[in-house]
Structures are given as structure tokens and as C-alpha cells.
């Protein structure tokens, strides 16, 4: 089971893409021309949910599918949504500066923001390009930035390179402002409850790992191993929050 907001964003993007195929006028109503954003302010958000082709939406949704759940689990739902939309809005802002009269559509800016957050938290995590070539996330961001700069400054094309760069810039500024690393250290340092109820432990045991996304499944297995070997007292607040989140309603 994928984290809720990642799943909802994918459903919204795919749903609107299908709707745009049935109603072609929807694309014109929702795409963003940066120079006219004040006349059509809704397009600052709606352009993120429009895609020009099947390959366009497929690439974007795959990126969201693979990187979104782990970032959402790290930030929490509200901050994750802020990250997503700030990436998209900053993509619109940079497009206004450099390509004000070029229409843009797509979630790329927002998803580049999600990927920047992934590299921010796990810079040495290896990403396999085409499933073969391993590249650390931090160096992949550097390479993607260079390609976007080259594409934006050195070619015409039909790719919104500055929206991609805006996603990186917006996400980086946002992450620095909220300082999630300091937030995590404060949470970890917070005192644990003196007593964790037996009912909570029983509820955690009922989490069905088969229904979780692969990333969350691995985290659940790690925490359960720690719980079995070191006891409930060894869990930190972040791990307890993780277990509570996925056992809610059980």
C-alpha cells in the first residue's frame, strides 16, 4: 500500500490525463503560459496535472511512484504536499523569467522537487539508470541539473527545462527552511512514553506487510527485527510513529 498522498497525486494526474483525452479543450484551459499567469491564476496549479503524451505522464508517474513514498514517510503528509506544490510553483516562476510565452504542462517540476528531497535525505543511495547503471542520488541531481541548464540555455525543444530546474530550486529552499534534519534530531531526542500499552504492540503485530509499498515493507521488517531483539524500549519516537501510522484502524 503506497503512502496516501503519493497515491492520490498519481490518481489525480492519471485521471486528468484520461479526461483531457476525452475533452481536448481541457488542456488549453489548464496549461500554463507564464506571461499570462495573472490573467489565468488557476493554471499555476492546474498545469502540474496536465500531460502532453502517454510517455510524458508515464515517466513522471514512475518517478513519483519510486521516490514519493519514501520522501512522504520522511516528511509526513502535510510537508510532503508543500514540497510537491512548491516545486511546481517554482518551476512556473523560473519559466516566467526565462520562457514567459512558452506554454508548459506536466508534473515534472513538482516531481523533480520530490527527487531533490530524496537526494537530500539519502545522497549516497544508488539509483540504477535503465536498471543497469548505478549512480548515487546526489550525482544524479548534479547531472540532471547540468542537462536542464544545457537544454534550457542551449536548445529550443519542447521540454520545460526551467520548470525542472525550478523544482530543484524550490525543493532545496523549502527543505532548508523547514530544516527537517534538525526536526528529526529533536524528535529523536524527545523522551519516550514511560509505558507503551500492550494493545499498541498487539496492533503493530497486525500490520500486513504484504499490503505495504516495498520501501515501507523493508522499514517495517527492520523495526520488527529491532523490536524482537531489543524490546519495545529500544524504539525511538520516529519508529513508534511509523508503526502507529500503518496500524491505524487495526
N, C-alpha and C positions, 0 to 999 in steps of 0.2 A: 504493500500500500504506500503510495507516494505521499509525502507531506502535502497537506491540504491546499495551500496556496499555489504551489507549483502545479498541482493537478488542475486547479481552477483556471490558472493562466493558460495552460495548454488547451483546455476545453474551450475557453473564450476565443483564443486565436484560431483554432481549427474551425469552430462553429462560425465565426465571422468570415473566414475564408470560403467555406462552403456557401454561406449566404451571399457573398459577393459574386460567386459564380452564377447564382440564380438571379441576382439583381445587379447587373453591371453598373448601374448608376450609383450604387453604394460606394464603390471605390472612389469616384470623384468627390462624393460628399465627405468622405472621411480621410482622404490623403492630405498631407501637409505640404503647402507651398510656404516656406518660412516667411517670405516677404509679406504674405497676406494673413499671417497668423492672428493679428489683432482683429481682422475682419471675420475670421473663422477660428475663434479661440478653441473650440472643441477639438479641432484637428491636432492640437498639441498632444492630446492623449490618444485620440482615435487612430492616428496614423500608425501607432505601435501595434495595432491589431489587424492591420491590412497587409496582405502579401501579394506580390505580383505574379507568382507562379507556384506550382507544386514543389519544385526544387527549393524555392526560396523559403517556404514555410517548413518544409521537411528539415532543412539544415538548421533553421532557428529552433524548431521544437526539439530536435535531437540534442542540441546544446543545452536547452533548458532542462530536458529530461535527465541528462547525465550530471550536470553541475548544480542545478537548482536545489534538489533535495538536501544535499549536504550543507549548502550555504544557508538554506532556510532553517535547518536544525541548529546551526551555529548561531544565527542571529535572532531566531524567533520570527513568528509570522508578521508582526507589525513592521519591524525594522527591515525585514526581507522585502516587503512590498514597497517601502520607502526607497530602498536601494534600487529596485526594479524600475520604478517610475522616475526617480531622479536620473538614472542612466539614460532613459528615453528622452526626458526633457532636456538634459544637457546635450544629447545628440541633436535635438531640434535647435538648440541655441547655437552650437557650432556651425550647423548647416546654415543658419540665418546669417552668420558672419561671412562664411566662405562661398556658399552656393544659395543665395537667398531666393532665386527664381526657379530652382530645380525642385520639382515635386518629389517627395520621398514617402515611402511606405515601408513597414516592416518592424519587427520587434528586435532587430539586430542591436540597436543602441542599448536597449534595456538588457538584453542577454549578454552583451559584451560587459555590461556593468556587473552582472552575476558572475561572469568568468573572472573578471578582475578581483572580485571578492574571494573567489575560490583560490586564486593565486596568492592573494594577500594572506589568507589563513594557512594555506598549505603550499608554500612556494616551491618546495622540492618534490612535490607529488608528480609522478611521471604520467604524462598524457601520451597515449600511443596514436600518432598520426597515421591515418589509414589503417589503424590496427596493427601497425608494424614498427614504426619509428618512435622510440621513446624520447620525449622531450620534457624537461622539468617545466612545471606550470609557469614559473617566473620568466623563463627564457622564451616560452611560447608567447607570453604577453608582449615581451620586447619585440619579438619577430612580427607579431600581428600589428603592433603599433607602427613599426617601420614600413610594413606593407601598406597600411592605411594611409600613412603620410605620403608614401610614394604614389599610391593610387590617387589620392586627393589632389596632390600638387602637380603630378606629372602626367595625368591622363584624364580624358573626359569620362568615358564609360557610363554604365547605368547603375553603379554601386554607390551607395551613400557612405563614402569613406569617412566623412566628417561626423556622421551620426555614430559610426563605430568608435571613433576617437572620443566623441562626446560621452559615450557610455563609459569608457575607461576613466575619463577625467571626472565625471560626476560621481562615479562609484568611489574613486580614490578620495575625493574631498569629503564625501559623506562618511566613509569609514574612519577617516582621520577625525572628523568632528564628533562622532559618537564614541570613538576610541574603544572598540569592543574588546581589545586585549586587556585594557585596564578594567573594563566591566567584568570580564571573565575572572581576573585575579581577585576582584573584590567579592564576587560570588563565591569563589573557591575558599576565600578566607573567612567567609561568614560561618558562624557556628552552626553545627548540625543540630537538629532537634535531639533532645536528650533521649527520646524514645520514639522509635518508628513502630507503628502498630503492626500487629501480626496480620491484620486484614490487608494492609498495604502490601506486605510481602506476598501474601496469597494472590492478591490482584496482579502483581507483577508477574507471577508464575503463570498466569493465564494468558499472557500476551502470545499471540500466534505469530511466530517469526516468519512463517511461510507467506503471510499476508503483507509483510513489510518490503519496502524497497531494499535492494541489495546492500546499499550503504548503511541503512538503518539496521538491517539484519546483522551485519558484521558488528556494529556497535552494541547491539543487544547481546550478542553472543559473548563479546568481551566483558560487558558488565556482569552478565550472569556467571561467567567464569570467576571473576573477581569476587562476586557475592558468595559463591560456593567455597572458595579457597580462603577468603579473608574475613568473611562475615559482613553483616549489614553495616557495622560501624565503619568499615573501610570506604563506603561510598561517599563521594563528595556531593554537594548540592546540585551540581550540573547533572550528574548521573542520576540522582533521585528525580530531578525534573524530567529527564528523558524517560525514565520508567513510568512516571505519573502521566506524562503526555500520551503515551501509547497504550496505557491501561485504563484510560478514562472510559467510564461506562461499563467496564467489565465486572 
